[in-house]
Amino acid sequence: MFSFIGAFFILAPLLLFYASGYRLDLKRYQIIKTGTLFIEAKDIKNATISLNAKKQPELFDGKKYIYNLLPGEYQITLSKDGYHDWNKKAVIYSGLTTFVQDAILFRNEIPLQMLDTKITDFYPSPDWSNIVYVSANDTFKELYLYNISSKQKTLLYRLAAPVEPKISWAASSKKILLSYSGNFIIIDAQNPGSAYSLKNIINFSPTQIQWDIQSDSLLYTMAGNTIYKIDLFSKISAKIYTDANGNLNPAIFIEGNDIFYIEQTAAQNTLAKYNLNFKTTKNIANLSKSANYQFVSSANNYLGLIDLDQQKLYLIEKTNTDLDINLSSDQQTRKLNAKNAIWDDKEKQLLYYDDFEISTFNAGENKEQFINRYGQVIKKISWYPDLEHFVMLQDNKLDIIDTTQEVGTRNTINLIKFDQIDNFYLDRKGEYLYFNGQIGKQQGLYQLKLK
């Protein structure tokens, strides 16, 4: 009896401490209150979960609490047949719950060859109903329209082989602008046989032409020191601004009632704007002396301009009103290293990169974040819709990178490796990735299912 009573007084406190979440930490030789890990991934069912390579007894099914974990860093792994492993490091704290949410498992599949032909480039429509692609052989290049749903392809245009065509879609996804060797052709995606040259409308020689950001009947272009508007509906062109101080760079951006342009003089280049309502001009920022610029399209509170020669991004804060856009002074212009930049669909985060480094800019927090530096040239990157991953093309392979972890520990998944990959696009939901390339003797347009 006394033995049982003694055991009770010894074991009862230990059981109470154990039930309350206390454990003996053999590394520190002390009793520590444990923590809890909560993992949630809505679309993941029947997956295996491991902590520090130790498999958990129950399958993961959308969400899971794991109790009584000693404080410290844990490597979490979600695994499922037919998918790439998902990995993330999480820190468990004494007496607290650590939340890990929105985990994604990407499919591990062989890409589907959609088109078996040599494709030099391709351009999906804004609504992702069609793809325009350029097919090439030794004699000529052909422009085709490919319907993603019906898998039907239609010949749009044929060009001589040495020509390098450029394609841009109107915002409506109904019209296409084809540019090559100083020629500009308008093609109706719904009636390809009605293609016509803009030479029938304009009597000058522009270097480049761009669509209005909302209309498929209006285009804007430049020749010398004059900016023109082209109306496809009325088949006329009109001067909207002539700069008296110098020549204009071909890069222009039009938002609301303002035209943003680059004035080039012998002394310097200047970013300026012309307001269509007030007929006024205003200098915004002094630029480096370069020849190639590209505006970063957005309708948020920032105007972006990339100096392609210097790989420099000018990011200027602006305030939109009904009649005018006001911009911050030259001293407040943010200057970043970049050869390209992409806003997310909601235009809250900017992903920008040069040849070797990737960073982000959060517009809401007005903060930059360095992502990583790589030893090989970055060809292209694109946001994944969750804004916690991006896809990168580098050295003929496509990787998807998790941005939520610390530098040096970011999880990287190799999606595909080919002998050659030229370009890629993600659809709006992140379900499919499209790319053109070659592996062995097989070349063409490919589709890779991600979710």
N, C-alpha and C positions, 0 to 999 in steps of 0.2 A: 504493500500500500504506500509506504513512504517513498519507494522507488518511483511509482507512478505519479505521486504528488510532485516529487522533485523534477521528473521529466516534464510534467505539465508547466511548471514555473519556468523551465528552461526553454521549452519549445514554443509555448504560447506567444511570448514576445517576438520570437523569430518569425513565427507564422504571421503575426500582425504586421511586422515590418515588411515581410515578403508580399502580403496582400496589399499593402499600401504603396508598393512599387519601389521598395528599397532593395538594393543588391550589394553584395560584397564585391568591390572592384579589386581583383587580385593584383592588378598592375600598380595600384596606388595603396593597397592594403588599408582601405577604408570603406565604410558603408556610404553609398551614394544613392540618392533618389533618382530613379530612372526617368526617361522621357518617352514620348510617343511619336510615331511616324504615321502621317496620313497621306496616302497616295490616291490620286484621282485621275482617271483617264476614261472619259465617257464612251469612247468607241472601241475600247480594248476589252475583249472577253476571253476567258480561258487561257490566260497567259501565265507563264511561270515567273515568279518574282524571287530575286536573290539579293541578299545583303552581304557585302564583302565576300562574294562568290559562294555563300552558303544559301542553298535553296530553301525557301519557306515551304512548310508542309501543305498549305492550301493554295489553290490556283487564284490568280488575280482576276476579278470580274467587275471591272468598272471603278471600284473604289475599295480601299482596304485600310484598316487601322492595324498597326503593329505596335504592341505595347511592351513595356518593361525593357527598353533598350538602354544600355549604359551610355552616358554622354560621350560624344566623340564624333568623328567623321565617318560616314558610311558611303560605300559605293553601291548604288541601287541599279539593278539590271532587270529589265522586263524582256522576256524572250517568248517567241511564238513561232511555230513552223510557218515558213513562207514569208517571214518578215525579218528585217534587220533588227538586231538587238537595240534597245533603248537604254542608255546609261546616263546616270547623273549622280553627282556627289551631293550629299546633304549632311548638315551638322545637327546632331541631336543634343538638346540641352536638358539639364536636370529639371524635372518637374514641369516641362513645357511640351507642347505638341508642335512638331515641325510639319508644315504643309508643303507637299509637292503636287502640283496640279497641272492639268493639260499636257500630260505625256502623250507622245505620238509614236506609233509604230509605223514605219514606212515599209511597203511591200518589197520583197526581194525576188523580183521576177526578171525574165528575159524580155528585152524590149520587142515590141511588135513592129515589123516593117510594114509601113503603110504604102510606100511607093518605092518601086525598084528602078531607080534611075539616078543619074548624077545630078544632084541638086546643089547649086552654088549658094542659094539663100532662100529664105521663106519668110512670109509676113502674115500672121494671123489677123483677122478682122477684129475690131474692138469688141464686138459681141460674141466672138468665138464661134461663129457659124461657118466661116470659110477660111481657107488658107490660100494665099497666092504664093506660088513657088516658081523659081527660075530653074529650068532644066537645060543642061548644056551638052553639046557634042562638038566635034572639030569644025563643023560647018556653020552652025547657028545656035542661038539661044532662044528658048521658047518660054513664054509666060503662061502659066496654067492657073485656073481657079479650081480648088479642091473643096468640095462640100464635106464637112466632117461627119455629118449624120448619114447622108446617102452614099458617101464615098464616090460620088461622081466627080469627074474632072473635065474641065472645059478649056480649050485653047483660047487664050486671050490675045496674044501678040507674038510675033516672031521677029528676032533681031539678028544682025550679023554677029558672028562669034566673038570678035575682040571687044565688043561693047560691054560696059559694066552698068546694067540698069539699077535704078533705085525705085523703091515702091513706098508709097504712103497712102494710108486709108483715110477717108473722111470719117468724121465722128459718127455718122449714121450707119457705117458699115455697108453703104450702098454704092459708093463711088471710089475709084482708085486713081491715083496720080502716078503715072509712069514717067520717069526722068532718065534720059540717056543722051550723052554727047550734045547738050544744048537743046534737045527736043523735049517737049512736055506733052504727054498724051493723057486725056481724060477717058477712063473706061467705066462704063456702067456695069456693075457686078450682076445686075438683074437682066441686062440686055447687052452682052459683050460685043455684039456686032455693030453697036452704035458708037464705037470709039472715034475720037476726033482730036486733032492737034490744037493746042492753044495759039499756034501761029495764025489761026483763023480769027482770033480775037485781039491779040496784042500786036503792036507794030514796033516793039523794042526787043532786046535780047537780054533776058534775065539770067542770072547765074543759078538761082534756085527759087523754088516756089513752095509755099506751105498753105495748108488748109486753115480756114477759120476754125477755132476750137469747138464751135457749136454747129455751124452750117456746112452743108455739102454743096452749096451753090456759090460760096465765096472763097476766094483764095487771095493771098497777099504775096507780093514779090518786090524786087528792087532792081533798079538799073541805074548805074552811075550814082548820083546823089539824090535820087527820087524814089519814094515808096509808092507802089500802086496797089489798088484793089481791083480784082478781076471778078466780075459777076457772070457766072455761067448761065444763069437763067435769062438775063437780058442780052448776053453775049457782048458785053462792053467792058472796057478797062478804064480806070480813072486815076489821076494823080491825087494822092491824099496828103503828101508832105514832100517838100524839097528842101534839102539842107544847103544853106548858103556858105557854110564855113569849110566844108571839105567833102571827101568821098565817104560813102557809107559802106560798112561791112555787110556782107549778104545776110548775116544772122539778124533776125528781128523776132520780137515777141509781142503779140497783141492781146490785151486783156481789158475788157470793158471798153472804155473810151480812150485808152492810152496805148500808144505805140512805143515800145522800147527798142532802141537801136544803138549802134556803135558808130560814133563819128571818128574817122581816121584822118589825122593831119600829120604834117611832117614832124611835129614836136611830140605828139602823144595820141593815144586812143582814149576816148571818153564814152562812158555809158550814159545815155541821155534818154529822155522820153518826150513825146509830143502828145498833147491832149487835144482830141478831136472836137470837144465842146468849146473849150476856151481858146483854141488855136495858139497855145503857148508851149514853149520848150523849157526844159529844165535839165541841167547836168546833174548826174547822180554820183558817179564815181570815176576816178582816174584809173586807167587800166595800163597793164604792161603793153609794150609795142609788139603785137602779134597779129597774125593774119587769119587764124581760124578760131571761131568762137561757136558755142552752142548754148542756147538757153535751156534751163531745166523747167519743163512745163509744170505749172501748179496754179491753183486758185486759192492757196492759203495765204498766210501773212508773211511769206518770204518770196523774194525774187531771186532765182539762181541763175548764174552765168558761168560757164566753164571756158577758160582759156585753154584750148586743146594743145597749143604749142608748148605752153609752160606747165601744163597739167595743174592748173590752179582754179579753184572754185571760189567765186565771189557770192556770198550769201547776204542779202540785204533785206532787212525787216521793212515791211510796208503796211500801210493802213488803207483799206478800201472804203471809199465812199460811193455814193450814187453817180457822181459826176467826175471824180478824180481819184487817183491813187497817190497817196503821200508816202515818201520813202525817207528812211533815216539818212543822216549825213554820211559823207565819205569816211569820216573817222570811226563810225560805228559799223562799217562794213566788215563782215567776218570773212577771212581769207583762209581757205583750207586746201590741202593738197589732194587733187582729184583729177582723173581723166574722164570720169563719168559719175552720175549721181541719179538715184531713183527714189522718189517718194513712194510710200505705201499707198494703198487705195484710198485711205482716209486722209492722206497727206499730213500725218502727224509725225512720222519719223522718216528721215532722209538717210539712205544707205549710199555712201560714197567711197570711191576707191581710186588708187593710182595703180602703177604696175605691180606693186608688192604689198601694199597695206590697205586694210579695210577698216572703216570707222562708221559710226552713226551719229546723227544729230537729232535730238528730241526737241521738236518745236515748242511743245507745251512747257517743258522744263528749261528750255534754252540751254541745253547741255550737250557736249560732245562726249562720245565714248569710243575708245580705241578697241577694236575687235581682235585683230591679229595681224602679224606680218608673215609673209610666205617667201620661200626661196625661189619660186618659179613665177613667171609672169601671169598675172590674173587677166584672163581674156574677157570675162563677163560675169556679173553676179546679178541676182534677182531676189527680191523679197519672197518668202513663203507667206501665205495669207495670215498665219498666226502671229507674224511679226517677231517670233522668237527663233526662227530659222531662216537661212537664206541658201540658195543654190549657187554654186560657183563652178565655172568652166575654167579648167586649168590643165595644161599638158594633156589634152585630149581625154580628159576624164571629168565626170560630173560628180561633185560632192555636195552633200547637204550638211550644214554646220549649225549647231545649237549655240545661240548667243547668250543664253541665260547663265552659263557657267563662267568661272573666272578665266582670265587669259592664261593659256598654257594647259588648261584642263577641258577645253571645249570639245564636246563630243562631235566627231566627224564621221559621216557614213559615206562610203564610196558607192554611189548609185550605179555607175556604169563606167567602163573603160573601153575605148575603141581605138583603132589605129588612127582615126581622124574624126574629130568633132568640130564643126564649124560654128554652129549657133544653136541656141535653145530658147524655148519659151515655156512658162508655166501657165496653165489655164487659171481662171479667176478663183476657183475653189481649191486649187492645189491638188486635184485628183489625178491629173495627167501632166506629164512632162513631154514636150515634143522637141526633137533635135534632128539635125541632118548631119550625116557623117558616113564613115566607111569602116568595116571590119573585114579583113581578108579581101575577097572580091565582091562582097555584098556592100552596096552603097545605096543611099536613098534617104527618105524621110521616115523617122521612127517615132513610136509612141511608147512611153514607159508609164505604167500605172503605179501611182504612189500610195493611194489609199483605197 
